[in-house]
Amino acid sequence: MGRKRHVPTPETRGQVEALSAFGIRQEHIAEMIGVSIATLTRYYGTELELGLGKAIAKVANALFKKAMGDGKDSAASAMFFLKTRAQWRETNVHRHEGKDGGPIQTENAVDVGGLSAEQLRALASIRVQAG
């Protein structure tokens, strides 16, 4: 004799939909309600598919309401919404300038005792002989 045939109830349907919405894996949902994964997908396919979508819609609705409100979290919610849905972004501009906004001087930028660039090149080309 095989296993007793599973009969879904409104309670188990609600439980599967809620667990799916929370992101619980199907094997864990099946274990929690006492069925195999095949039975879970056979009898609860709709709940598994719609659970996450319904949860996202509820959270999005709550976020949207906060973003449109005047509460303490409204500004952060509005910024998050605009960055993710309206493709707004924050940018930082970094400018590197020399003295008085001019170009950055690269020659003689380091104090080398008043030596010119030509003198520095000459010194760099001298090889020290081991004695």
SEFIMI-508230 format. One record per residue (C-alpha): residue in one letter; x, y, z. Coordinates in steps of 0.5 Angstrom, whole numbers, padded with zeros to 4 digits, always signed. Layout:
% SEFIMI-508230
AXYZ;...
This chain:
% SEFIMI-508230
M+0000+0000+0000;G+0003+0007-0002;R+0002+0014+0001;K-0004+0017+0003;R-0006+0022-0003;H-0005+0029-0001;V-0011+0034-0001;P-0009+0041-0001;T-0013+0046+0004;P-0014+0053+0004;E-0009+0053+0010;T-0004+0049+0006;R-0004+0053+0000;G-0004+0060+0004;Q+0003+0057+0008;V+0006+0055+0001;E+0005+0062-0002;A+0007+0065+0004;L+0014+0061+0005;S+0015+0062-0003;A+0014+0069-0002;F+0019+0069+0004;G+0024+0066-0001;I+0024+0059+0002;R+0027+0053-0002;Q+0022+0048-0005;E+0025+0042-0002;H+0024+0046+0005;I+0017+0048+0004;A+0015+0041+0002;E+0019+0038+0008;M+0015+0043+0012;I+0008+0041+0010;G+0010+0034+0009;V+0010+0032+0002;S+0015+0031-0004;I+0017+0036-0008;A+0013+0033-0014;T+0007+0033-0010;L+0009+0040-0008;T+0009+0043-0015;R+0003+0038-0017;Y-0002+0041-0012;Y+0001+0048-0011;G+0004+0051-0017;T+0000+0057-0017;E+0002+0059-0010;L+0009+0057-0011;E+0009+0062-0018;L+0005+0068-0015;G+0008+0068-0008;L+0014+0072-0009;G+0011+0076-0014;K+0005+0078-0009;A+0010+0079-0004;I+0014+0084-0008;A+0008+0088-0010;K+0006+0089-0002;V+0013+0091-0001;A+0014+0096-0007;N+0007+0099-0005;A+0009+0100+0002;L+0016+0103+0000;F+0012+0108-0005;K+0007+0110+0000;K+0013+0112+0005;A+0017+0115-0001;M+0010+0119-0002;G+0009+0121+0005;D+0012+0126+0010;G+0015+0121+0015;K+0022+0121+0018;D+0024+0115+0012;S+0020+0119+0006;A+0027+0122+0004;A+0031+0116+0004;S+0025+0112+0001;A+0024+0117-0005;M+0032+0117-0006;F+0032+0109-0007;F+0026+0109-0011;L+0028+0114-0016;K+0035+0111-0016;T+0032+0104-0018;R+0026+0106-0022;A+0028+0112-0025;Q+0035+0111-0026;W+0037+0117-0022;R+0044+0116-0019;E+0049+0120-0015;T+0056+0122-0018;N+0062+0125-0016;V+0067+0129-0020;H+0074+0130-0018;R+0079+0135-0021;H+0086+0135-0021;E+0089+0142-0022;G+0095+0146-0021;K+0097+0152-0018;D+0091+0157-0019;G+0087+0152-0023;G+0092+0151-0028;P+0096+0145-0030;I+0099+0141-0026;Q+0107+0142-0026;T+0111+0135-0027;E+0118+0138-0028;N+0122+0140-0022;A+0116+0138-0018;V+0120+0135-0013;D+0125+0139-0009;V+0132+0136-0011;G+0137+0142-0009;G+0136+0146-0015;L+0138+0141-0020;S+0135+0142-0027;A+0132+0136-0031;E+0138+0135-0035;Q+0142+0135-0029;L+0138+0130-0026;R+0138+0125-0032;A+0145+0126-0032;L+0146+0123-0025;A+0141+0118-0026;S+0145+0115-0032;I+0151+0114-0027;R+0152+0107-0025;V+0155+0106-0019;Q+0162+0102-0019;A+0162+0097-0013;G+0169+0098-0010;
